[in-house]
């Protein structure tokens, strides 16, 4: 069932805007096929450490002024390119603004991107964080 | 063809070597001709004529004054106690000579000291800015491991060095920072000019420092300096010389405090590891499935690369290099993980050796659960930043030799294959970006950085040039991050990480000229490649800090190829893209002609915008460097938008750490 969902998503997100990114309206409609579980968060953290800490820091707060407009990932209300799960997925996969690169090459498996989405959401305040699901 | 190109017919002119020197007589003759203008022509007419005749006179060519080679070739003349006696500066210079100080890079100022050091026979270079010369000294030291000095005058000259002293401090360079500093008699009085308290200004960016306040103790504090630079973890040492010290006179050694030879004021004794700890480390390595050694600069400083190779090959241990210089484990070795960041994440044991600038977990692509061993010469640093399973106090070379002898043979085929696969993935990503760069270059008729650095790679490592011969370094933001992915280090001291840790943009060109001086002299690991050119990839933003040192490169015939990525901006311009009234602060005039500036400084200049133009210019630059000792700046015209992830994906992102392209640790 999961693989079917991912396959559908791949088809659904094939459209691109003029910047080669998924149209934002399509991104808003996306639903994560990967449950918000401890295992997924741990897997996402592993990928985050490899690819994201240079700009966003190990804690996601982006306090290092190497990239001055890097988003503080712990505060979804300040996200510039949207904080729905699909929009976060889009920012990782296709890049955001001038500086956030697309990571679809470095993270070729869609599931790994969704794990990163889950790890990022685990950094959010309690009130904004989705309910944790049991690992299966 | 662009307007800019047509306006630059002289860009292929050779530098000093090909430019005939205009005899001084010609100008003198012109002035004599002017004097022959009949007075009857009237004052106004004479003025007009004089202007015309002077303008028509040949402009003297750039040339190297004969005093430069003449004085460089003079015999050394160190001070002696006999006769007129020695000055404090000469006493200090004698100590520097006894300690084999490798070279000094300076600007005039601190005259008594720099003259004494040069006269003592220590290779000395004079340049255009104290900051540039400080970076050059750092570069010389980074590619040799040797103590190197820099000097500037009190006040302005010394403070100009600050950025590059800090860079050297982050890189743990054994850099001897010298500066004059007025008179003790003027302290606290703001007497005359340039008075300042120097030592507080280097707090936090030196290992040791002292304003020498007693001429009789100049030898003693010189010994302090070398003891600090040659023991434990190296770092900059800052000595400032008041006139009473530099100009003190000594007719015999009796007045000098602690006038001992170096074998009495410091020791070459270093900590050996205990066999118990070596065995523990060997056991942990043997039991690991995927061990990796992070080979830091301590291994380079202690010249332990052969023992490292033996240990790694004995058990198929992956090795990734780190530090301000790379190559002490070759990138092209099957066990090198310097281009295999994804494999690093699955390592189950990391052994840090000689890692002076210690990262924290998360800064390196290593699993948070990885077991860690750290070998370090200084006990109090063990356990800082990174939690350890085993900490060992030892000299890096002694540990590597002991480990190589203790390890039993073991094959790790799966691990070696994983490293190879991860490397292939990195290479594919680089090639994908190169393909995109080619498309963007074609679309815009401007050169994309991915194409620029791939062409550099192909010339240096695939064109028939000895792939181990050229020492490289890179800086800038867009240019530096792209270049880091393509520059290779296949032997000790081959690649300088100019921005290492401190992240200074700009000293790179001067740093590479200093590295080039070491190659010209064949110092240490550069000996087999004596005379080869050096290559620096830098940016238009960075050039502002050390472009003028091209004069120094030409003057001393240090063949330096400067690939200048010109995107009309500070590479960080995207930070202003969503901020009001900000972008202007990040931009320069467009299409500036750095190649013409280079020509004006006596170097060769080239201007390119296409891959074909760049390939040809690079070949000409290399040939001119290798055959004539000429230096070249290639102005690679680009556009700032290549930095944008939105318009020209992938834009720019930080390279993984540690390994090729890493700058932070």
Interface residues (C-beta under 8 A of the other chain):
Chain A: X19 X20 X21 X45 X46 X49 X50 X53 X54 X55 X58 X66 X67 X68 X69 X80 X95 X96 X97 X98 X99 X100 X101 X102 X105 X106
Chain B: X341 X342 X345 X360 X361 X362 X363 X365 X367 X368 X429 X432 X572 X574 X575 X577 X578 X579 X643 X644 X645 X646 X647 X649 X650 X651 X652 X653 X654 X656 X657 X664
